[in-house]
Amino acid sequence: MANPTPKVDDSSLARAGEKLIEQLLKVGLNGFGPFKGAEDSAQEALRGRTPDEAVKVLIRNHCAIAGAQGFVTNLGGIVTLPVALPANIGAAYLVQTHLAGAIAAVHGNELDAEEVRSAVLLCLVGNAGSEVLKRFGVTVGSKVTMTMIERIPVAVIRRINKRVGFMLVAKYGTKRSVVTLAKGVPLVGGLVGGGVDTAATWGVGKYAHTTFRRSAEVEAAEARAES
């Protein structure tokens, strides 16, 4: 008789999620393995390019490295996440955090700002991020934007971050998933040969570009109106 799947309570997942997001923001934004810090990657991509062109370069480069054969194996010797996630999933989260952070920086956001870091995390759960914000009483339009997140009190932002961490761990960190993410969330699906799902990384990059570009356009319009 097969052993029953162990039950994992929400508090355990919440603690694991907090540890995960702390490490993702620390390592994913500061750089690891083949990646420089996200800010440095953004500035490098911007040399001689428009922001839109720079984002295309960032997405292409991250997808290429993430999908390389043996990437996950090599990453294991560089950084270890403090959560029992499959190696390929942990690698994917780090790559996607770095990509979203670099895109945020391309559009002029300070990566040390708490609201920007929260927006980076929300990019990892894609369209489900809107539901997270609604859960905490934030009015959300058709898209999540930095302009929207900047209006959220810091205490609420920290609770949002914890919820995102919970979702990420619950999705892949246990055999018994207690959270079902919305259809179309750009997270990693099946992986082959140790490579990170490039389609998922591409999806996070596109979502981040939409989020941070829209905010940059709003700020530019407001500046023109004031001048």
MODELLER restraints for C-alpha pairs under 7 A, 6 or more apart:
rsr = mdl.restraints
at = mdl.atoms
rsr.add(forms.Gaussian(group=physical.xy_distance, feature=features.Distance(at['CA:5:A'], at['CA:175:A']), mean=6.99, stdev=0.5))
rsr.add(forms.Gaussian(group=physical.xy_distance, feature=features.Distance(at['CA:5:A'], at['CA:176:A']), mean=6.89, stdev=0.5))
rsr.add(forms.Gaussian(group=physical.xy_distance, feature=features.Distance(at['CA:7:A'], at['CA:176:A']), mean=6.98, stdev=0.5))
rsr.add(forms.Gaussian(group=physical.xy_distance, feature=features.Distance(at['CA:13:A'], at['CA:166:A']), mean=5.76, stdev=0.5))
rsr.add(forms.Gaussian(group=physical.xy_distance, feature=features.Distance(at['CA:13:A'], at['CA:169:A']), mean=6.53, stdev=0.5))
rsr.add(forms.Gaussian(group=physical.xy_distance, feature=features.Distance(at['CA:13:A'], at['CA:170:A']), mean=6.49, stdev=0.5))
rsr.add(forms.Gaussian(group=physical.xy_distance, feature=features.Distance(at['CA:14:A'], at['CA:166:A']), mean=5.02, stdev=0.5))
rsr.add(forms.Gaussian(group=physical.xy_distance, feature=features.Distance(at['CA:16:A'], at['CA:83:A']), mean=6.01, stdev=0.5))
rsr.add(forms.Gaussian(group=physical.xy_distance, feature=features.Distance(at['CA:16:A'], at['CA:169:A']), mean=6.92, stdev=0.5))
rsr.add(forms.Gaussian(group=physical.xy_distance, feature=features.Distance(at['CA:17:A'], at['CA:162:A']), mean=6.45, stdev=0.5))
rsr.add(forms.Gaussian(group=physical.xy_distance, feature=features.Distance(at['CA:17:A'], at['CA:165:A']), mean=3.91, stdev=0.5))
rsr.add(forms.Gaussian(group=physical.xy_distance, feature=features.Distance(at['CA:17:A'], at['CA:166:A']), mean=4.45, stdev=0.5))
rsr.add(forms.Gaussian(group=physical.xy_distance, feature=features.Distance(at['CA:17:A'], at['CA:169:A']), mean=5.71, stdev=0.5))
rsr.add(forms.Gaussian(group=physical.xy_distance, feature=features.Distance(at['CA:18:A'], at['CA:162:A']), mean=5.60, stdev=0.5))
rsr.add(forms.Gaussian(group=physical.xy_distance, feature=features.Distance(at['CA:18:A'], at['CA:165:A']), mean=5.79, stdev=0.5))
rsr.add(forms.Gaussian(group=physical.xy_distance, feature=features.Distance(at['CA:19:A'], at['CA:82:A']), mean=6.45, stdev=0.5))
rsr.add(forms.Gaussian(group=physical.xy_distance, feature=features.Distance(at['CA:20:A'], at['CA:81:A']), mean=6.84, stdev=0.5))
rsr.add(forms.Gaussian(group=physical.xy_distance, feature=features.Distance(at['CA:20:A'], at['CA:82:A']), mean=6.55, stdev=0.5))
rsr.add(forms.Gaussian(group=physical.xy_distance, feature=features.Distance(at['CA:20:A'], at['CA:83:A']), mean=6.27, stdev=0.5))
rsr.add(forms.Gaussian(group=physical.xy_distance, feature=features.Distance(at['CA:20:A'], at['CA:165:A']), mean=6.31, stdev=0.5))
rsr.add(forms.Gaussian(group=physical.xy_distance, feature=features.Distance(at['CA:21:A'], at['CA:165:A']), mean=5.56, stdev=0.5))
rsr.add(forms.Gaussian(group=physical.xy_distance, feature=features.Distance(at['CA:23:A'], at['CA:81:A']), mean=6.66, stdev=0.5))
rsr.add(forms.Gaussian(group=physical.xy_distance, feature=features.Distance(at['CA:24:A'], at['CA:94:A']), mean=5.88, stdev=0.5))
rsr.add(forms.Gaussian(group=physical.xy_distance, feature=features.Distance(at['CA:24:A'], at['CA:97:A']), mean=6.61, stdev=0.5))
rsr.add(forms.Gaussian(group=physical.xy_distance, feature=features.Distance(at['CA:28:A'], at['CA:94:A']), mean=5.01, stdev=0.5))
rsr.add(forms.Gaussian(group=physical.xy_distance, feature=features.Distance(at['CA:28:A'], at['CA:95:A']), mean=6.82, stdev=0.5))
rsr.add(forms.Gaussian(group=physical.xy_distance, feature=features.Distance(at['CA:28:A'], at['CA:97:A']), mean=5.32, stdev=0.5))
rsr.add(forms.Gaussian(group=physical.xy_distance, feature=features.Distance(at['CA:28:A'], at['CA:98:A']), mean=4.65, stdev=0.5))
rsr.add(forms.Gaussian(group=physical.xy_distance, feature=features.Distance(at['CA:29:A'], at['CA:37:A']), mean=5.67, stdev=0.5))
rsr.add(forms.Gaussian(group=physical.xy_distance, feature=features.Distance(at['CA:29:A'], at['CA:38:A']), mean=5.07, stdev=0.5))
rsr.add(forms.Gaussian(group=physical.xy_distance, feature=features.Distance(at['CA:29:A'], at['CA:97:A']), mean=6.82, stdev=0.5))
rsr.add(forms.Gaussian(group=physical.xy_distance, feature=features.Distance(at['CA:29:A'], at['CA:98:A']), mean=5.20, stdev=0.5))
rsr.add(forms.Gaussian(group=physical.xy_distance, feature=features.Distance(at['CA:29:A'], at['CA:101:A']), mean=6.14, stdev=0.5))
rsr.add(forms.Gaussian(group=physical.xy_distance, feature=features.Distance(at['CA:30:A'], at['CA:37:A']), mean=4.23, stdev=0.5))
rsr.add(forms.Gaussian(group=physical.xy_distance, feature=features.Distance(at['CA:30:A'], at['CA:38:A']), mean=6.26, stdev=0.5))
rsr.add(forms.Gaussian(group=physical.xy_distance, feature=features.Distance(at['CA:31:A'], at['CA:37:A']), mean=3.99, stdev=0.5))
rsr.add(forms.Gaussian(group=physical.xy_distance, feature=features.Distance(at['CA:31:A'], at['CA:38:A']), mean=6.37, stdev=0.5))
rsr.add(forms.Gaussian(group=physical.xy_distance, feature=features.Distance(at['CA:33:A'], at['CA:75:A']), mean=6.61, stdev=0.5))
rsr.add(forms.Gaussian(group=physical.xy_distance, feature=features.Distance(at['CA:33:A'], at['CA:78:A']), mean=6.22, stdev=0.5))
rsr.add(forms.Gaussian(group=physical.xy_distance, feature=features.Distance(at['CA:38:A'], at['CA:98:A']), mean=5.64, stdev=0.5))
rsr.add(forms.Gaussian(group=physical.xy_distance, feature=features.Distance(at['CA:38:A'], at['CA:101:A']), mean=5.64, stdev=0.5))
rsr.add(forms.Gaussian(group=physical.xy_distance, feature=features.Distance(at['CA:38:A'], at['CA:102:A']), mean=4.45, stdev=0.5))
rsr.add(forms.Gaussian(group=physical.xy_distance, feature=features.Distance(at['CA:39:A'], at['CA:102:A']), mean=5.74, stdev=0.5))
rsr.add(forms.Gaussian(group=physical.xy_distance, feature=features.Distance(at['CA:39:A'], at['CA:105:A']), mean=5.82, stdev=0.5))
rsr.add(forms.Gaussian(group=physical.xy_distance, feature=features.Distance(at['CA:41:A'], at['CA:102:A']), mean=6.17, stdev=0.5))
rsr.add(forms.Gaussian(group=physical.xy_distance, feature=features.Distance(at['CA:42:A'], at['CA:102:A']), mean=4.93, stdev=0.5))
rsr.add(forms.Gaussian(group=physical.xy_distance, feature=features.Distance(at['CA:42:A'], at['CA:103:A']), mean=6.70, stdev=0.5))
rsr.add(forms.Gaussian(group=physical.xy_distance, feature=features.Distance(at['CA:42:A'], at['CA:105:A']), mean=5.96, stdev=0.5))
rsr.add(forms.Gaussian(group=physical.xy_distance, feature=features.Distance(at['CA:42:A'], at['CA:106:A']), mean=5.24, stdev=0.5))
rsr.add(forms.Gaussian(group=physical.xy_distance, feature=features.Distance(at['CA:45:A'], at['CA:54:A']), mean=4.85, stdev=0.5))
rsr.add(forms.Gaussian(group=physical.xy_distance, feature=features.Distance(at['CA:45:A'], at['CA:57:A']), mean=6.57, stdev=0.5))
rsr.add(forms.Gaussian(group=physical.xy_distance, feature=features.Distance(at['CA:45:A'], at['CA:58:A']), mean=6.71, stdev=0.5))
rsr.add(forms.Gaussian(group=physical.xy_distance, feature=features.Distance(at['CA:46:A'], at['CA:54:A']), mean=5.16, stdev=0.5))
rsr.add(forms.Gaussian(group=physical.xy_distance, feature=features.Distance(at['CA:51:A'], at['CA:106:A']), mean=6.01, stdev=0.5))
rsr.add(forms.Gaussian(group=physical.xy_distance, feature=features.Distance(at['CA:51:A'], at['CA:107:A']), mean=6.66, stdev=0.5))
rsr.add(forms.Gaussian(group=physical.xy_distance, feature=features.Distance(at['CA:55:A'], at['CA:103:A']), mean=6.11, stdev=0.5))
rsr.add(forms.Gaussian(group=physical.xy_distance, feature=features.Distance(at['CA:58:A'], at['CA:99:A']), mean=6.91, stdev=0.5))
rsr.add(forms.Gaussian(group=physical.xy_distance, feature=features.Distance(at['CA:59:A'], at['CA:202:A']), mean=6.16, stdev=0.5))
rsr.add(forms.Gaussian(group=physical.xy_distance, feature=features.Distance(at['CA:59:A'], at['CA:205:A']), mean=5.82, stdev=0.5))
rsr.add(forms.Gaussian(group=physical.xy_distance, feature=features.Distance(at['CA:62:A'], at['CA:95:A']), mean=6.92, stdev=0.5))
rsr.add(forms.Gaussian(group=physical.xy_distance, feature=features.Distance(at['CA:62:A'], at['CA:99:A']), mean=6.79, stdev=0.5))
rsr.add(forms.Gaussian(group=physical.xy_distance, feature=features.Distance(at['CA:63:A'], at['CA:198:A']), mean=5.01, stdev=0.5))
rsr.add(forms.Gaussian(group=physical.xy_distance, feature=features.Distance(at['CA:63:A'], at['CA:201:A']), mean=6.09, stdev=0.5))
rsr.add(forms.Gaussian(group=physical.xy_distance, feature=features.Distance(at['CA:63:A'], at['CA:202:A']), mean=6.45, stdev=0.5))
rsr.add(forms.Gaussian(group=physical.xy_distance, feature=features.Distance(at['CA:66:A'], at['CA:95:A']), mean=6.94, stdev=0.5))
rsr.add(forms.Gaussian(group=physical.xy_distance, feature=features.Distance(at['CA:66:A'], at['CA:195:A']), mean=6.38, stdev=0.5))
rsr.add(forms.Gaussian(group=physical.xy_distance, feature=features.Distance(at['CA:66:A'], at['CA:196:A']), mean=5.14, stdev=0.5))
rsr.add(forms.Gaussian(group=physical.xy_distance, feature=features.Distance(at['CA:66:A'], at['CA:198:A']), mean=6.43, stdev=0.5))
rsr.add(forms.Gaussian(group=physical.xy_distance, feature=features.Distance(at['CA:67:A'], at['CA:195:A']), mean=4.68, stdev=0.5))
rsr.add(forms.Gaussian(group=physical.xy_distance, feature=features.Distance(at['CA:67:A'], at['CA:196:A']), mean=5.08, stdev=0.5))
rsr.add(forms.Gaussian(group=physical.xy_distance, feature=features.Distance(at['CA:67:A'], at['CA:197:A']), mean=6.38, stdev=0.5))
rsr.add(forms.Gaussian(group=physical.xy_distance, feature=features.Distance(at['CA:67:A'], at['CA:198:A']), mean=5.58, stdev=0.5))
rsr.add(forms.Gaussian(group=physical.xy_distance, feature=features.Distance(at['CA:68:A'], at['CA:195:A']), mean=5.80, stdev=0.5))
rsr.add(forms.Gaussian(group=physical.xy_distance, feature=features.Distance(at['CA:69:A'], at['CA:193:A']), mean=6.62, stdev=0.5))
rsr.add(forms.Gaussian(group=physical.xy_distance, feature=features.Distance(at['CA:69:A'], at['CA:194:A']), mean=6.39, stdev=0.5))
rsr.add(forms.Gaussian(group=physical.xy_distance, feature=features.Distance(at['CA:69:A'], at['CA:195:A']), mean=5.47, stdev=0.5))
rsr.add(forms.Gaussian(group=physical.xy_distance, feature=features.Distance(at['CA:70:A'], at['CA:194:A']), mean=5.91, stdev=0.5))
rsr.add(forms.Gaussian(group=physical.xy_distance, feature=features.Distance(at['CA:70:A'], at['CA:195:A']), mean=6.55, stdev=0.5))
rsr.add(forms.Gaussian(group=physical.xy_distance, feature=features.Distance(at['CA:71:A'], at['CA:195:A']), mean=6.21, stdev=0.5))
rsr.add(forms.Gaussian(group=physical.xy_distance, feature=features.Distance(at['CA:72:A'], at['CA:87:A']), mean=6.54, stdev=0.5))
rsr.add(forms.Gaussian(group=physical.xy_distance, feature=features.Distance(at['CA:72:A'], at['CA:88:A']), mean=5.79, stdev=0.5))
rsr.add(forms.Gaussian(group=physical.xy_distance, feature=features.Distance(at['CA:72:A'], at['CA:91:A']), mean=6.15, stdev=0.5))
rsr.add(forms.Gaussian(group=physical.xy_distance, feature=features.Distance(at['CA:72:A'], at['CA:194:A']), mean=5.89, stdev=0.5))
rsr.add(forms.Gaussian(group=physical.xy_distance, feature=features.Distance(at['CA:72:A'], at['CA:195:A']), mean=6.43, stdev=0.5))
rsr.add(forms.Gaussian(group=physical.xy_distance, feature=features.Distance(at['CA:81:A'], at['CA:90:A']), mean=6.84, stdev=0.5))
rsr.add(forms.Gaussian(group=physical.xy_distance, feature=features.Distance(at['CA:84:A'], at['CA:173:A']), mean=6.06, stdev=0.5))
rsr.add(forms.Gaussian(group=physical.xy_distance, feature=features.Distance(at['CA:85:A'], at['CA:172:A']), mean=6.53, stdev=0.5))
rsr.add(forms.Gaussian(group=physical.xy_distance, feature=features.Distance(at['CA:85:A'], at['CA:173:A']), mean=4.76, stdev=0.5))
rsr.add(forms.Gaussian(group=physical.xy_distance, feature=features.Distance(at['CA:88:A'], at['CA:194:A']), mean=6.47, stdev=0.5))
rsr.add(forms.Gaussian(group=physical.xy_distance, feature=features.Distance(at['CA:88:A'], at['CA:196:A']), mean=6.02, stdev=0.5))
rsr.add(forms.Gaussian(group=physical.xy_distance, feature=features.Distance(at['CA:89:A'], at['CA:188:A']), mean=6.82, stdev=0.5))
rsr.add(forms.Gaussian(group=physical.xy_distance, feature=features.Distance(at['CA:92:A'], at['CA:196:A']), mean=5.75, stdev=0.5))
rsr.add(forms.Gaussian(group=physical.xy_distance, feature=features.Distance(at['CA:96:A'], at['CA:124:A']), mean=6.86, stdev=0.5))
rsr.add(forms.Gaussian(group=physical.xy_distance, feature=features.Distance(at['CA:96:A'], at['CA:201:A']), mean=5.81, stdev=0.5))
rsr.add(forms.Gaussian(group=physical.xy_distance, feature=features.Distance(at['CA:96:A'], at['CA:204:A']), mean=6.46, stdev=0.5))
rsr.add(forms.Gaussian(group=physical.xy_distance, feature=features.Distance(at['CA:97:A'], at['CA:120:A']), mean=6.57, stdev=0.5))
rsr.add(forms.Gaussian(group=physical.xy_distance, feature=features.Distance(at['CA:97:A'], at['CA:121:A']), mean=6.90, stdev=0.5))
rsr.add(forms.Gaussian(group=physical.xy_distance, feature=features.Distance(at['CA:99:A'], at['CA:205:A']), mean=6.36, stdev=0.5))
rsr.add(forms.Gaussian(group=physical.xy_distance, feature=features.Distance(at['CA:100:A'], at['CA:120:A']), mean=5.54, stdev=0.5))
rsr.add(forms.Gaussian(group=physical.xy_distance, feature=features.Distance(at['CA:100:A'], at['CA:123:A']), mean=6.82, stdev=0.5))
rsr.add(forms.Gaussian(group=physical.xy_distance, feature=features.Distance(at['CA:100:A'], at['CA:205:A']), mean=6.03, stdev=0.5))
rsr.add(forms.Gaussian(group=physical.xy_distance, feature=features.Distance(at['CA:100:A'], at['CA:208:A']), mean=5.48, stdev=0.5))
rsr.add(forms.Gaussian(group=physical.xy_distance, feature=features.Distance(at['CA:101:A'], at['CA:111:A']), mean=6.94, stdev=0.5))
rsr.add(forms.Gaussian(group=physical.xy_distance, feature=features.Distance(at['CA:101:A'], at['CA:120:A']), mean=5.90, stdev=0.5))
rsr.add(forms.Gaussian(group=physical.xy_distance, feature=features.Distance(at['CA:103:A'], at['CA:208:A']), mean=6.57, stdev=0.5))
rsr.add(forms.Gaussian(group=physical.xy_distance, feature=features.Distance(at['CA:103:A'], at['CA:209:A']), mean=6.26, stdev=0.5))
rsr.add(forms.Gaussian(group=physical.xy_distance, feature=features.Distance(at['CA:104:A'], at['CA:212:A']), mean=5.74, stdev=0.5))
rsr.add(forms.Gaussian(group=physical.xy_distance, feature=features.Distance(at['CA:105:A'], at['CA:111:A']), mean=6.76, stdev=0.5))
rsr.add(forms.Gaussian(group=physical.xy_distance, feature=features.Distance(at['CA:107:A'], at['CA:212:A']), mean=6.25, stdev=0.5))
rsr.add(forms.Gaussian(group=physical.xy_distance, feature=features.Distance(at['CA:107:A'], at['CA:213:A']), mean=6.21, stdev=0.5))
rsr.add(forms.Gaussian(group=physical.xy_distance, feature=features.Distance(at['CA:107:A'], at['CA:216:A']), mean=6.22, stdev=0.5))
rsr.add(forms.Gaussian(group=physical.xy_distance, feature=features.Distance(at['CA:109:A'], at['CA:116:A']), mean=6.86, stdev=0.5))
rsr.add(forms.Gaussian(group=physical.xy_distance, feature=features.Distance(at['CA:110:A'], at['CA:116:A']), mean=6.92, stdev=0.5))
rsr.add(forms.Gaussian(group=physical.xy_distance, feature=features.Distance(at['CA:111:A'], at['CA:117:A']), mean=6.23, stdev=0.5))
rsr.add(forms.Gaussian(group=physical.xy_distance, feature=features.Distance(at['CA:115:A'], at['CA:149:A']), mean=6.27, stdev=0.5))
rsr.add(forms.Gaussian(group=physical.xy_distance, feature=features.Distance(at['CA:115:A'], at['CA:150:A']), mean=5.91, stdev=0.5))
rsr.add(forms.Gaussian(group=physical.xy_distance, feature=features.Distance(at['CA:115:A'], at['CA:157:A']), mean=6.87, stdev=0.5))
rsr.add(forms.Gaussian(group=physical.xy_distance, feature=features.Distance(at['CA:118:A'], at['CA:157:A']), mean=6.71, stdev=0.5))
rsr.add(forms.Gaussian(group=physical.xy_distance, feature=features.Distance(at['CA:118:A'], at['CA:161:A']), mean=6.02, stdev=0.5))
rsr.add(forms.Gaussian(group=physical.xy_distance, feature=features.Distance(at['CA:119:A'], at['CA:146:A']), mean=6.82, stdev=0.5))
rsr.add(forms.Gaussian(group=physical.xy_distance, feature=features.Distance(at['CA:121:A'], at['CA:164:A']), mean=6.94, stdev=0.5))
rsr.add(forms.Gaussian(group=physical.xy_distance, feature=features.Distance(at['CA:122:A'], at['CA:129:A']), mean=5.33, stdev=0.5))
rsr.add(forms.Gaussian(group=physical.xy_distance, feature=features.Distance(at['CA:122:A'], at['CA:164:A']), mean=6.80, stdev=0.5))
rsr.add(forms.Gaussian(group=physical.xy_distance, feature=features.Distance(at['CA:123:A'], at['CA:204:A']), mean=5.96, stdev=0.5))
rsr.add(forms.Gaussian(group=physical.xy_distance, feature=features.Distance(at['CA:123:A'], at['CA:207:A']), mean=6.25, stdev=0.5))
rsr.add(forms.Gaussian(group=physical.xy_distance, feature=features.Distance(at['CA:123:A'], at['CA:208:A']), mean=5.70, stdev=0.5))
rsr.add(forms.Gaussian(group=physical.xy_distance, feature=features.Distance(at['CA:124:A'], at['CA:187:A']), mean=6.82, stdev=0.5))
rsr.add(forms.Gaussian(group=physical.xy_distance, feature=features.Distance(at['CA:124:A'], at['CA:204:A']), mean=6.07, stdev=0.5))
rsr.add(forms.Gaussian(group=physical.xy_distance, feature=features.Distance(at['CA:125:A'], at['CA:185:A']), mean=5.82, stdev=0.5))
rsr.add(forms.Gaussian(group=physical.xy_distance, feature=features.Distance(at['CA:125:A'], at['CA:186:A']), mean=6.54, stdev=0.5))
rsr.add(forms.Gaussian(group=physical.xy_distance, feature=features.Distance(at['CA:125:A'], at['CA:187:A']), mean=6.74, stdev=0.5))
rsr.add(forms.Gaussian(group=physical.xy_distance, feature=features.Distance(at['CA:126:A'], at['CA:185:A']), mean=5.11, stdev=0.5))
rsr.add(forms.Gaussian(group=physical.xy_distance, feature=features.Distance(at['CA:126:A'], at['CA:186:A']), mean=5.85, stdev=0.5))
rsr.add(forms.Gaussian(group=physical.xy_distance, feature=features.Distance(at['CA:126:A'], at['CA:204:A']), mean=6.82, stdev=0.5))
rsr.add(forms.Gaussian(group=physical.xy_distance, feature=features.Distance(at['CA:126:A'], at['CA:207:A']), mean=6.51, stdev=0.5))
rsr.add(forms.Gaussian(group=physical.xy_distance, feature=features.Distance(at['CA:127:A'], at['CA:185:A']), mean=5.95, stdev=0.5))
rsr.add(forms.Gaussian(group=physical.xy_distance, feature=features.Distance(at['CA:128:A'], at['CA:181:A']), mean=6.43, stdev=0.5))
rsr.add(forms.Gaussian(group=physical.xy_distance, feature=features.Distance(at['CA:128:A'], at['CA:182:A']), mean=5.63, stdev=0.5))
rsr.add(forms.Gaussian(group=physical.xy_distance, feature=features.Distance(at['CA:128:A'], at['CA:185:A']), mean=6.54, stdev=0.5))
rsr.add(forms.Gaussian(group=physical.xy_distance, feature=features.Distance(at['CA:130:A'], at['CA:140:A']), mean=6.34, stdev=0.5))
rsr.add(forms.Gaussian(group=physical.xy_distance, feature=features.Distance(at['CA:130:A'], at['CA:144:A']), mean=6.40, stdev=0.5))
rsr.add(forms.Gaussian(group=physical.xy_distance, feature=features.Distance(at['CA:132:A'], at['CA:160:A']), mean=6.83, stdev=0.5))
rsr.add(forms.Gaussian(group=physical.xy_distance, feature=features.Distance(at['CA:134:A'], at['CA:140:A']), mean=6.72, stdev=0.5))
rsr.add(forms.Gaussian(group=physical.xy_distance, feature=features.Distance(at['CA:144:A'], at['CA:211:A']), mean=6.02, stdev=0.5))
rsr.add(forms.Gaussian(group=physical.xy_distance, feature=features.Distance(at['CA:145:A'], at['CA:211:A']), mean=4.83, stdev=0.5))
rsr.add(forms.Gaussian(group=physical.xy_distance, feature=features.Distance(at['CA:145:A'], at['CA:212:A']), mean=6.49, stdev=0.5))
rsr.add(forms.Gaussian(group=physical.xy_distance, feature=features.Distance(at['CA:145:A'], at['CA:214:A']), mean=6.58, stdev=0.5))
rsr.add(forms.Gaussian(group=physical.xy_distance, feature=features.Distance(at['CA:145:A'], at['CA:215:A']), mean=5.72, stdev=0.5))
rsr.add(forms.Gaussian(group=physical.xy_distance, feature=features.Distance(at['CA:146:A'], at['CA:211:A']), mean=6.67, stdev=0.5))
rsr.add(forms.Gaussian(group=physical.xy_distance, feature=features.Distance(at['CA:146:A'], at['CA:212:A']), mean=6.27, stdev=0.5))
rsr.add(forms.Gaussian(group=physical.xy_distance, feature=features.Distance(at['CA:146:A'], at['CA:215:A']), mean=5.38, stdev=0.5))
rsr.add(forms.Gaussian(group=physical.xy_distance, feature=features.Distance(at['CA:147:A'], at['CA:215:A']), mean=5.62, stdev=0.5))
rsr.add(forms.Gaussian(group=physical.xy_distance, feature=features.Distance(at['CA:167:A'], at['CA:179:A']), mean=6.37, stdev=0.5))
rsr.add(forms.Gaussian(group=physical.xy_distance, feature=features.Distance(at['CA:170:A'], at['CA:177:A']), mean=5.28, stdev=0.5))
rsr.add(forms.Gaussian(group=physical.xy_distance, feature=features.Distance(at['CA:170:A'], at['CA:178:A']), mean=5.91, stdev=0.5))
rsr.add(forms.Gaussian(group=physical.xy_distance, feature=features.Distance(at['CA:170:A'], at['CA:179:A']), mean=5.86, stdev=0.5))
rsr.add(forms.Gaussian(group=physical.xy_distance, feature=features.Distance(at['CA:171:A'], at['CA:177:A']), mean=5.64, stdev=0.5))
rsr.add(forms.Gaussian(group=physical.xy_distance, feature=features.Distance(at['CA:171:A'], at['CA:179:A']), mean=6.27, stdev=0.5))
rsr.add(forms.Gaussian(group=physical.xy_distance, feature=features.Distance(at['CA:186:A'], at['CA:200:A']), mean=4.92, stdev=0.5))
rsr.add(forms.Gaussian(group=physical.xy_distance, feature=features.Distance(at['CA:186:A'], at['CA:203:A']), mean=5.25, stdev=0.5))
rsr.add(forms.Gaussian(group=physical.xy_distance, feature=features.Distance(at['CA:186:A'], at['CA:204:A']), mean=5.87, stdev=0.5))
rsr.add(forms.Gaussian(group=physical.xy_distance, feature=features.Distance(at['CA:187:A'], at['CA:200:A']), mean=5.32, stdev=0.5))
rsr.add(forms.Gaussian(group=physical.xy_distance, feature=features.Distance(at['CA:188:A'], at['CA:197:A']), mean=5.75, stdev=0.5))
rsr.add(forms.Gaussian(group=physical.xy_distance, feature=features.Distance(at['CA:188:A'], at['CA:200:A']), mean=5.40, stdev=0.5))
rsr.add(forms.Gaussian(group=physical.xy_distance, feature=features.Distance(at['CA:189:A'], at['CA:197:A']), mean=6.86, stdev=0.5))
rsr.add(forms.Gaussian(group=physical.xy_distance, feature=features.Distance(at['CA:191:A'], at['CA:197:A']), mean=5.82, stdev=0.5))
